[in-house]
Amino acid sequence: MPGGAGPFVVRALGADDVDALQALLETVPDYAERITGYPPGPSDGLSALVSVPDGFDPAGKHGIGLWDGDALVAFADVLLGYPAPTTAYIGLLITRGDRHGEGLGRRLHEAVVSLATDAGAGRLRLGIVATNAAGAEPFWRALGYAPTGERKPYRYDRLESTVALWERAV
């Protein structure tokens, strides 16, 4: 699987793609453990496609995937108009564990920027959980994001941490 040459396609994910997303998430069990304290659960793929913050209209949620042929190699969860009408929030951007370092996250991020631009967003926003910061911060910084200085408590079952909010202009 590593080193696939494409053809790369970016498209929205739907109910038929839950198994492919679940398989992708299972290739990075260390990520799930850093942010939940557990390995990936059997419904994480479905949850990534349908979960929204309280009070957010699910119509603004977009799950997009980067496909290398018939393999899902990266996924992004984007909330358009959250937390403000001119902001797009990246809830998750993840690549297959065996494909890290190939530029797939950057390639999918370009599609996220296009989606946000087309929706009229002026800012992109995301949160970095402190237990995942060592790996996440260099990636997001390289894409032009910077911390806002806002921090919030983060809790998932027994795991307690903080989340730092980062932003960049579209």
MDTraj code that builds the backbone (N, CA, C; nanometers):
import mdtraj as md
import numpy as np

residues = "MET PRO GLY GLY ALA GLY PRO PHE VAL VAL ARG ALA LEU GLY ALA ASP ASP VAL ASP ALA LEU GLN ALA LEU LEU GLU THR VAL PRO ASP TYR ALA GLU ARG ILE THR GLY TYR PRO PRO GLY PRO SER ASP GLY LEU SER ALA LEU VAL SER VAL PRO ASP GLY PHE ASP PRO ALA GLY LYS HIS GLY ILE GLY LEU TRP ASP GLY ASP ALA LEU VAL ALA PHE ALA ASP VAL LEU LEU GLY TYR PRO ALA PRO THR THR ALA TYR ILE GLY LEU LEU ILE THR ARG GLY ASP ARG HIS GLY GLU GLY LEU GLY ARG ARG LEU HIS GLU ALA VAL VAL SER LEU ALA THR ASP ALA GLY ALA GLY ARG LEU ARG LEU GLY ILE VAL ALA THR ASN ALA ALA GLY ALA GLU PRO PHE TRP ARG ALA LEU GLY TYR ALA PRO THR GLY GLU ARG LYS PRO TYR ARG TYR ASP ARG LEU GLU SER THR VAL ALA LEU TRP GLU ARG ALA VAL".split()
xyz = np.array([
    [0.0798, -0.1201, 0.0000],
    [0.0000, 0.0000, 0.0000],
    [0.0845, 0.1273, 0.0000],
    [0.1941, 0.1357, 0.0756],
    [0.2722, 0.2588, 0.0763],
    [0.3218, 0.2952, -0.0631],
    [0.3321, 0.4276, -0.0850],
    [0.3899, 0.4753, -0.2091],
    [0.2980, 0.4680, -0.3284],
    [0.1659, 0.4548, -0.3076],
    [0.0730, 0.4524, -0.4196],
    [0.0861, 0.5779, -0.5028],
    [0.0664, 0.5654, -0.6325],
    [0.0858, 0.6781, -0.7226],
    [-0.0446, 0.7470, -0.7590],
    [-0.1545, 0.7041, -0.7062],
    [-0.2821, 0.7663, -0.7424],
    [-0.3569, 0.6750, -0.8349],
    [-0.4579, 0.7196, -0.9006],
    [-0.4980, 0.8600, -0.9066],
    [-0.5674, 0.9034, -0.7775],
    [-0.5276, 1.0207, -0.7283],
    [-0.5904, 1.0738, -0.6077],
    [-0.7204, 1.1429, -0.6440],
    [-0.8211, 1.1183, -0.5620],
    [-0.9515, 1.1817, -0.5786],
    [-0.9983, 1.2277, -0.4415],
    [-1.0516, 1.3485, -0.4339],
    [-1.1129, 1.3985, -0.3117],
    [-1.2625, 1.3987, -0.3339],
    [-1.3348, 1.3395, -0.2389],
    [-1.4814, 1.3409, -0.2493],
    [-1.5435, 1.3304, -0.1111],
    [-1.6703, 1.3729, -0.1051],
    [-1.7462, 1.3628, 0.0197],
    [-1.7671, 1.2166, 0.0545],
    [-1.7645, 1.1869, 0.1832],
    [-1.7928, 1.0518, 0.2301],
    [-1.9388, 1.0428, 0.2705],
    [-1.9970, 0.9274, 0.2477],
    [-2.1350, 0.9012, 0.2857],
    [-2.1451, 0.7714, 0.3637],
    [-2.2673, 0.7292, 0.3850],
    [-2.2929, 0.6086, 0.4646],
    [-2.2216, 0.4853, 0.4083],
    [-2.2053, 0.4783, 0.2769],
    [-2.1386, 0.3626, 0.2156],
    [-1.9885, 0.3591, 0.2440],
    [-1.9351, 0.4683, 0.2981],
    [-1.7913, 0.4775, 0.3216],
    [-1.7512, 0.4539, 0.4675],
    [-1.8467, 0.4195, 0.5523],
    [-1.8180, 0.4021, 0.6947],
    [-1.7103, 0.2958, 0.7160],
    [-1.7192, 0.1841, 0.6468],
    [-1.6197, 0.0777, 0.6661],
    [-1.4799, 0.1225, 0.6244],
    [-1.4697, 0.1977, 0.5147],
    [-1.3396, 0.2478, 0.4697],
    [-1.2821, 0.3460, 0.5716],
    [-1.3680, 0.4321, 0.6272],
    [-1.3212, 0.5271, 0.7283],
    [-1.2798, 0.4540, 0.8552],
    [-1.3572, 0.3556, 0.8958],
    [-1.3217, 0.2773, 1.0147],
    [-1.1856, 0.2109, 0.9947],
    [-1.1635, 0.1537, 0.8770],
    [-1.0354, 0.0880, 0.8481],
    [-0.9204, 0.1884, 0.8540],
    [-0.9406, 0.3092, 0.8016],
    [-0.8370, 0.4125, 0.8084],
    [-0.8062, 0.4464, 0.9536],
    [-0.9097, 0.4704, 1.0345],
    [-0.8885, 0.5066, 1.1751],
    [-0.8141, 0.3975, 1.2515],
    [-0.8363, 0.2732, 1.2147],
    [-0.7693, 0.1623, 1.2826],
    [-0.6210, 0.1514, 1.2470],
    [-0.5771, 0.2240, 1.1422],
    [-0.4341, 0.2231, 1.1078],
    [-0.3529, 0.3191, 1.1947],
    [-0.4216, 0.3987, 1.2774],
    [-0.3528, 0.4941, 1.3647],
    [-0.4040, 0.4804, 1.5085],
    [-0.3880, 0.3599, 1.5669],
    [-0.4400, 0.3384, 1.7024],
    [-0.3744, 0.4285, 1.8060],
    [-0.2498, 0.4684, 1.7828],
    [-0.1825, 0.5572, 1.8780],
    [-0.2520, 0.6934, 1.8848],
    [-0.3089, 0.7408, 1.7734],
    [-0.3826, 0.8678, 1.7755],
    [-0.5049, 0.8551, 1.8672],
    [-0.5830, 0.7504, 1.8473],
    [-0.7025, 0.7308, 1.9309],
    [-0.6643, 0.7211, 2.0782],
    [-0.5571, 0.6510, 2.1060],
    [-0.5141, 0.6358, 2.2462],
    [-0.4705, 0.7684, 2.3068],
    [-0.4077, 0.8549, 2.2256],
    [-0.3648, 0.9855, 2.2774],
    [-0.4834, 1.0769, 2.3082],
    [-0.5928, 1.0664, 2.2328],
    [-0.7026, 1.1598, 2.2562],
    [-0.8213, 1.1002, 2.3313],
    [-0.8241, 0.9670, 2.3453],
    [-0.9353, 0.9057, 2.4191],
    [-0.8885, 0.8172, 2.5335],
    [-0.7634, 0.7726, 2.5267],
    [-0.7135, 0.6777, 2.6249],
    [-0.7422, 0.5339, 2.5859],
    [-0.8024, 0.5131, 2.4676],
    [-0.8408, 0.3797, 2.4203],
    [-0.7998, 0.3619, 2.2752],
    [-0.7838, 0.2360, 2.2314],
    [-0.7636, 0.2122, 2.0881],
    [-0.8932, 0.2469, 2.0133],
    [-0.8881, 0.2537, 1.8801],
    [-1.0106, 0.2865, 1.8058],
    [-1.1234, 0.1893, 1.8413],
    [-1.2433, 0.2449, 1.8586],
    [-1.3602, 0.1630, 1.8870],
    [-1.4309, 0.1253, 1.7580],
    [-1.5189, 0.0249, 1.7630],
    [-1.5834, -0.0274, 1.6424],
    [-1.6791, 0.0704, 1.5737],
    [-1.7181, 0.1775, 1.6416],
    [-1.8095, 0.2732, 1.5783],
    [-1.7443, 0.4098, 1.5556],
    [-1.6121, 0.4185, 1.5663],
    [-1.5442, 0.5472, 1.5487],
    [-1.5636, 0.6044, 1.4082],
    [-1.5669, 0.5197, 1.3068],
    [-1.5876, 0.5676, 1.1700],
    [-1.7233, 0.6334, 1.1545],
    [-1.8263, 0.5681, 1.2037],
    [-1.9610, 0.6246, 1.1962],
    [-1.9686, 0.7541, 1.2765],
    [-1.9114, 0.7532, 1.3951],
    [-1.9125, 0.8726, 1.4796],
    [-1.8450, 0.9904, 1.4094],
    [-1.7318, 0.9660, 1.3433],
    [-1.6606, 1.0728, 1.2735],
    [-1.7452, 1.1325, 1.1615],
    [-1.8315, 1.0511, 1.1023],
    [-1.9160, 1.1006, 0.9928],
    [-2.0406, 1.1746, 1.0399],
    [-2.0911, 1.1447, 1.1586],
    [-2.2205, 1.2012, 1.1977],
    [-2.2196, 1.2920, 1.3196],
    [-2.1200, 1.2839, 1.4049],
    [-2.1209, 1.3619, 1.5290],
    [-2.0999, 1.5105, 1.5017],
    [-2.1802, 1.5924, 1.5703],
    [-2.1662, 1.7381, 1.5632],
    [-2.1768, 1.7952, 1.7040],
    [-2.1217, 1.9143, 1.7258],
    [-2.1354, 1.9780, 1.8574],
    [-2.2824, 2.0087, 1.8881],
    [-2.3150, 2.0151, 2.0145],
    [-2.4513, 2.0488, 2.0556],
    [-2.4935, 2.1800, 1.9916],
    [-2.6132, 2.1792, 1.9341],
    [-2.6701, 2.2995, 1.8751],
    [-2.6231, 2.3296, 1.7337],
    [-2.5314, 2.2500, 1.6789],
    [-2.4833, 2.2751, 1.5424],
    [-2.5702, 2.1997, 1.4429],
    [-2.6101, 2.2663, 1.3350],
    [-2.6919, 2.2052, 1.2304],
    [-2.6079, 2.1033, 1.1532],
    [-2.6461, 1.9758, 1.1550],
    [-2.5682, 1.8729, 1.0848],
    [-2.5501, 1.9003, 0.9350],
    [-2.6323, 1.9865, 0.8772],
    [-2.6166, 2.0189, 0.7351],
    [-2.4839, 2.0896, 0.7076],
    [-2.4240, 2.1494, 0.8103],
    [-2.2964, 2.2176, 0.7938],
    [-2.1755, 2.1279, 0.8094],
    [-2.1991, 1.9990, 0.8365],
    [-2.0887, 1.9039, 0.8560],
    [-2.0518, 1.8397, 0.7228],
    [-1.9214, 1.8361, 0.6962],
    [-1.8725, 1.7762, 0.5721],
    [-1.7570, 1.6820, 0.6041],
    [-1.7733, 1.5567, 0.5702],
    [-1.6663, 1.4585, 0.5819],
    [-1.6106, 1.4365, 0.4427],
    [-1.4841, 1.4697, 0.4228],
    [-1.4253, 1.4514, 0.2902],
    [-1.3054, 1.3577, 0.3004],
    [-1.2882, 1.2822, 0.1951],
    [-1.1802, 1.1846, 0.1948],
    [-1.0897, 1.2005, 0.0753],
    [-0.9646, 1.1632, 0.0946],
    [-0.8674, 1.1556, -0.0134],
    [-0.8502, 1.0078, -0.0443],
    [-0.8768, 0.9744, -0.1665],
    [-0.8716, 0.8349, -0.2109],
    [-0.7536, 0.8163, -0.3048],
    [-0.6808, 0.7088, -0.2861],
    [-0.5745, 0.6664, -0.3755],
    [-0.6280, 0.5409, -0.4418],
    [-0.6822, 0.5571, -0.5616],
    [-0.7540, 0.4472, -0.6243],
    [-0.8774, 0.4176, -0.5419],
    [-0.8912, 0.2938, -0.4946],
    [-1.0093, 0.2589, -0.4144],
    [-0.9804, 0.2595, -0.2640],
    [-0.8626, 0.3103, -0.2246],
    [-0.8252, 0.3132, -0.0829],
    [-0.8404, 0.4542, -0.0253],
    [-0.9119, 0.4648, 0.0854],
    [-0.9225, 0.5910, 0.1578],
    [-0.7910, 0.6107, 0.2336],
    [-0.7163, 0.7180, 0.1991],
    [-0.5850, 0.7386, 0.2601],
    [-0.5807, 0.8584, 0.3542],
    [-0.6842, 0.9428, 0.3513],
    [-0.6912, 1.0559, 0.4440],
    [-0.8365, 1.1000, 0.4566],
    [-0.8693, 1.1574, 0.5721],
    [-1.0062, 1.2009, 0.6006],
    [-1.0032, 1.3337, 0.6751],
    [-1.0976, 1.4208, 0.6417],
    [-1.1138, 1.5466, 0.7142],
    [-1.2605, 1.5654, 0.7493],
    [-1.2834, 1.6086, 0.8728],
    [-1.4160, 1.6438, 0.9238],
    [-1.4182, 1.7960, 0.9349],
    [-1.5074, 1.8612, 0.8594],
    [-1.5117, 2.0070, 0.8532],
    [-1.6518, 2.0553, 0.8872],
    [-1.6597, 2.1518, 0.9793],
    [-1.7866, 2.2138, 1.0157],
    [-1.7869, 2.3553, 0.9592],
    [-1.8706, 2.3793, 0.8596],
    [-1.8811, 2.5121, 0.7994],
    [-1.9738, 2.5980, 0.8839],
    [-1.9260, 2.7177, 0.9206],
    [-2.0066, 2.8072, 1.0016],
    [-1.9984, 2.7791, 1.1498],
    [-1.8876, 2.7187, 1.1939],
    [-1.8705, 2.6890, 1.3357],
    [-1.7332, 2.7366, 1.3815],
    [-1.7217, 2.8048, 1.4900],
    [-1.8273, 2.8451, 1.5825],
    [-1.8968, 2.9755, 1.5428],
    [-1.8512, 3.0366, 1.4321],
    [-1.9117, 3.1603, 1.3825],
    [-1.9427, 3.1433, 1.2339],
    [-2.0344, 3.2222, 1.1801],
    [-2.0752, 3.2046, 1.0403],
    [-1.9617, 3.2111, 0.9382],
    [-1.8563, 3.2867, 0.9643],
    [-1.7475, 3.2991, 0.8668],
    [-1.6248, 3.2151, 0.9039],
    [-1.6457, 3.1141, 0.9866],
    [-1.5373, 3.0250, 1.0284],
    [-1.5687, 2.8821, 0.9868],
    [-1.4669, 2.8096, 0.9441],
    [-1.4778, 2.6657, 0.9202],
    [-1.3893, 2.5968, 1.0231],
    [-1.4429, 2.4964, 1.0898],
    [-1.3719, 2.4263, 1.1970],
    [-1.3320, 2.2879, 1.1479],
    [-1.2041, 2.2564, 1.1602],
    [-1.1546, 2.1231, 1.1243],
    [-1.1571, 2.0391, 1.2511],
    [-1.2506, 1.9466, 1.2581],
    [-1.2629, 1.8614, 1.3749],
    [-1.1620, 1.7478, 1.3744],
    [-1.1198, 1.7079, 1.2550],
    [-1.0245, 1.5976, 1.2414],
    [-0.9662, 1.6025, 1.1015],
    [-0.8365, 1.5813, 1.0915],
    [-0.7706, 1.5573, 0.9640],
    [-0.6680, 1.4494, 0.9938],
    [-0.6850, 1.3345, 0.9296],
    [-0.6025, 1.2183, 0.9643],
    [-0.5655, 1.1406, 0.8390],
    [-0.4444, 1.0851, 0.8393],
    [-0.3999, 1.0033, 0.7270],
    [-0.3709, 0.8611, 0.7750],
    [-0.3711, 0.7697, 0.6799],
    [-0.3388, 0.6301, 0.7124],
    [-0.2031, 0.6233, 0.7805],
    [-0.1926, 0.5384, 0.8805],
    [-0.0678, 0.5254, 0.9546],
    [0.0501, 0.4836, 0.8697],
    [0.0263, 0.4001, 0.7703],
    [0.1365, 0.3521, 0.6865],
    [0.1663, 0.4456, 0.5696],
    [0.0992, 0.5626, 0.5675],
    [0.1206, 0.6583, 0.4580],
    [0.1650, 0.7956, 0.5099],
    [0.2014, 0.8033, 0.6393],
    [0.2484, 0.9309, 0.6946],
    [0.3751, 0.9745, 0.6210],
    [0.3898, 1.1052, 0.6047],
    [0.5086, 1.1587, 0.5414],
    [0.5025, 1.1668, 0.3905],
    [0.3894, 1.1314, 0.3295],
    [0.3760, 1.1353, 0.1836],
    [0.3073, 1.2619, 0.1329],
    [0.2710, 1.3542, 0.2242],
    [0.2036, 1.4763, 0.1806],
    [0.0534, 1.4625, 0.1650],
    [-0.0021, 1.3519, 0.2110],
    [-0.1462, 1.3294, 0.1949],
    [-0.2291, 1.4270, 0.2786],
    [-0.1838, 1.4551, 0.4012],
    [-0.2551, 1.5504, 0.4860],
    [-0.2556, 1.6888, 0.4252],
    [-0.1425, 1.7295, 0.3716],
    [-0.1327, 1.8608, 0.3062],
    [-0.2255, 1.8652, 0.1840],
    [-0.2265, 1.7582, 0.1068],
    [-0.3112, 1.7521, -0.0132],
    [-0.4591, 1.7627, 0.0264],
    [-0.4990, 1.6910, 0.1300],
    [-0.6387, 1.6974, 0.1730],
    [-0.6696, 1.8346, 0.2331],
    [-0.5724, 1.8927, 0.3029],
    [-0.5932, 2.0262, 0.3587],
    [-0.6236, 2.1281, 0.2485],
    [-0.5595, 2.1151, 0.1337],
    [-0.5884, 2.2044, 0.0210],
    [-0.7357, 2.1945, -0.0180],
    [-0.7926, 2.0746, -0.0133],
    [-0.9353, 2.0568, -0.0436],
    [-1.0214, 2.1198, 0.0655],
    [-0.9767, 2.1130, 0.1903],
    [-1.0491, 2.1766, 0.3008],
    [-1.0517, 2.3279, 0.2799],
    [-0.9380, 2.3846, 0.2425],
    [-0.9306, 2.5289, 0.2165],
    [-1.0276, 2.5665, 0.1045],
    [-1.0322, 2.4878, -0.0013],
    [-1.1251, 2.5150, -0.1124],
    [-1.2698, 2.5083, -0.0661],
    [-1.3021, 2.4073, 0.0131],
    [-1.4377, 2.3928, 0.0656],
    [-1.4748, 2.5150, 0.1497],
    [-1.3854, 2.5562, 0.2381],
    [-1.4116, 2.6715, 0.3245],
    [-1.4255, 2.7994, 0.2431],
    [-1.3379, 2.8173, 0.1443],
    [-1.3433, 2.9361, 0.0589],
    [-1.4760, 2.9418, -0.0161],
    [-1.5156, 2.8292, -0.0744],
    [-1.6420, 2.8242, -0.1489],
    [-1.7615, 2.8553, -0.0602],
    [-1.7499, 2.8244, 0.0702],
    [-1.8592, 2.8492, 0.1652],
    [-1.8541, 2.9916, 0.2219],
    [-1.7535, 3.0696, 0.1835],
    [-1.7436, 3.2069, 0.2310],
    [-1.6742, 3.2232, 0.3650],
    [-1.6047, 3.1204, 0.4100],
    [-1.5334, 3.1303, 0.5379],
    [-1.4087, 3.2165, 0.5199],
    [-1.3787, 3.2955, 0.6210],
    [-1.2589, 3.3767, 0.6200],
    [-1.1485, 3.3211, 0.7086],
    [-1.1881, 3.2274, 0.7975],
    [-1.0922, 3.1690, 0.8921],
    [-1.1130, 3.0188, 0.9009],
    [-1.0030, 2.9501, 0.9255],
    [-1.0053, 2.8075, 0.9579],
    [-0.9627, 2.7957, 1.1032],
    [-1.0293, 2.7083, 1.1762],
    [-1.0041, 2.6931, 1.3193],
    [-0.9979, 2.5448, 1.3520],
    [-0.9204, 2.5103, 1.4533],
    [-0.9113, 2.3714, 1.4979],
    [-0.8643, 2.3698, 1.6419],
    [-0.8783, 2.2551, 1.7044],
    [-0.8311, 2.2369, 1.8409],
    [-0.7281, 2.1261, 1.8454],
    [-0.6226, 2.1478, 1.9227],
    [-0.5193, 2.0461, 1.9405],
    [-0.5219, 2.0020, 2.0863],
    [-0.5542, 1.8752, 2.1079],
    [-0.5556, 1.8188, 2.2423],
    [-0.4103, 1.8070, 2.2892],
    [-0.3839, 1.8501, 2.4118],
    [-0.2463, 1.8535, 2.4635],
    [-0.1771, 1.7176, 2.4555],
    [-0.2502, 1.6095, 2.4755],
    [-0.1899, 1.4763, 2.4710],
    [-0.1505, 1.4350, 2.3289],
    [-0.1923, 1.5131, 2.2287],
    [-0.1578, 1.4867, 2.0894],
    [-0.0723, 1.5987, 2.0294],
    [-0.0348, 1.6960, 2.1110],
    [0.0305, 1.8168, 2.0606],
    [0.1668, 1.7919, 1.9973],
    [0.2449, 1.7009, 2.0510],
    [0.3807, 1.6799, 1.9992],
    [0.3795, 1.6448, 1.8506],
    [0.2846, 1.5646, 1.8087],
    [0.2761, 1.5287, 1.6679],
    [0.1955, 1.6266, 1.5846],
    [0.0926, 1.6858, 1.6434],
    [0.0011, 1.7710, 1.5677],
    [0.0529, 1.9124, 1.5443],
    [0.1152, 1.9714, 1.6445],
    [0.1540, 2.1128, 1.6317],
    [0.2477, 2.1400, 1.5138],
    [0.3516, 2.0606, 1.4909],
    [0.4389, 2.0901, 1.3758],
    [0.3641, 2.0846, 1.2418],
    [0.2730, 1.9892, 1.2270],
    [0.1951, 1.9783, 1.1031],
    [0.1121, 2.1031, 1.0811],
    [0.0355, 2.1431, 1.1823],
    [-0.0542, 2.2580, 1.1664],
    [0.0246, 2.3870, 1.1509],
    [0.1343, 2.4010, 1.2225],
    [0.2170, 2.5217, 1.2096],
    [0.2707, 2.5331, 1.0664],
    [0.3129, 2.4210, 1.0076],
    [0.3639, 2.4210, 0.8700],
    [0.2578, 2.4628, 0.7693],
    [0.1306, 2.4465, 0.8043],
    [0.0208, 2.4858, 0.7159],
    [-0.0276, 2.6279, 0.7441],
    [0.0429, 2.7001, 0.8321],
    [0.0103, 2.8397, 0.8560],
    [-0.0786, 2.8680, 0.9746],
    [-0.1071, 2.7684, 1.0557],
    [-0.1905, 2.7881, 1.1746],
    [-0.1058, 2.8386, 1.2900],
    [-0.1701, 2.9114, 1.3804],
    [-0.1027, 2.9610, 1.4999],
    [-0.2002, 2.9529, 1.6165],
    [-0.1471, 2.9334, 1.7371],
    [-0.2358, 2.9281, 1.8541],
    [-0.3028, 3.0629, 1.8779],
    [-0.4290, 3.0584, 1.9189],
    [-0.5041, 3.1808, 1.9496],
    [-0.4801, 3.2251, 2.0935],
    [-0.4266, 3.1370, 2.1761],
    [-0.4108, 3.1641, 2.3185],
    [-0.5272, 3.1099, 2.3998],
    [-0.6328, 3.0652, 2.3309],
    [-0.7486, 3.0077, 2.4000],
    [-0.7203, 2.8613, 2.4325],
    [-0.7513, 2.8231, 2.5554],
    [-0.7412, 2.6835, 2.5986],
    [-0.8690, 2.6472, 2.6704],
    [-0.9111, 2.5240, 2.6499],
    [-1.0315, 2.4754, 2.7155],
    [-1.0024, 2.3394, 2.7771],
    [-1.0745, 2.3052, 2.8833],
    [-1.0574, 2.1705, 2.9389],
    [-1.1039, 2.0662, 2.8372],
    [-1.0415, 1.9511, 2.8403],
    [-1.0768, 1.8407, 2.7519],
    [-1.0880, 1.7146, 2.8371],
    [-1.1948, 1.6419, 2.8159],
    [-1.2127, 1.5174, 2.8901],
    [-1.2773, 1.4135, 2.7989],
    [-1.2233, 1.2929, 2.8019],
    [-1.2827, 1.1789, 2.7342],
    [-1.2743, 1.0630, 2.8326],
    [-1.3867, 1.0273, 2.8913],
    [-1.3920, 0.9238, 2.9935],
    [-1.2917, 0.9554, 3.1040],
    [-1.1857, 0.8754, 3.1203],
    [-1.0879, 0.8984, 3.2271],
    [-0.9739, 0.9915, 3.1855],
    [-0.9599, 1.0177, 3.0546],
    [-0.8511, 1.1014, 3.0068],
    [-0.8883, 1.2489, 3.0258],
    [-0.8047, 1.3206, 3.0999],
    [-0.8255, 1.4630, 3.1201],
    [-0.7066, 1.5377, 3.0639],
    [-0.7347, 1.6413, 2.9860],
    [-0.6293, 1.7186, 2.9220],
    [-0.6831, 1.8592, 2.8964],
    [-0.6200, 1.9284, 2.8036],
    [-0.6697, 2.0571, 2.7573],
    [-0.6660, 2.0558, 2.6052],
    [-0.7410, 2.1464, 2.5453],
    [-0.7369, 2.1657, 2.4013],
    [-0.7001, 2.3104, 2.3747],
    [-0.6012, 2.3301, 2.2884],
    [-0.5582, 2.4639, 2.2477],
    [-0.6187, 2.4944, 2.1120],
    [-0.6787, 2.6122, 2.0976],
    [-0.7387, 2.6509, 1.9708],
    [-0.6356, 2.7206, 1.8830],
    [-0.6335, 2.6821, 1.7568],
    [-0.5424, 2.7364, 1.6571],
    [-0.6251, 2.7883, 1.5403],
    [-0.5740, 2.8897, 1.4686],
    [-0.6448, 2.9474, 1.3542],
    [-0.5472, 2.9897, 1.2463],
    [-0.6041, 3.0107, 1.1291],
    [-0.5351, 3.0762, 1.0185],
    [-0.6399, 3.1355, 0.9265],
    [-0.5990, 3.2345, 0.8493],
    [-0.6892, 3.2914, 0.7502],
    [-0.7029, 3.1926, 0.6345],
    [-0.8174, 3.1961, 0.5705],
    [-0.8377, 3.1108, 0.4541],
    [-0.7534, 3.1667, 0.3406],
])
top = md.Topology()
chain = top.add_chain()
for i, resn in enumerate(residues, 1):
    res = top.add_residue(resn, chain, resSeq=i)
    for name in ("N", "CA", "C"):
        top.add_atom(name, md.element.get_by_symbol(name[0]), res)
traj = md.Trajectory(xyz[None], top)
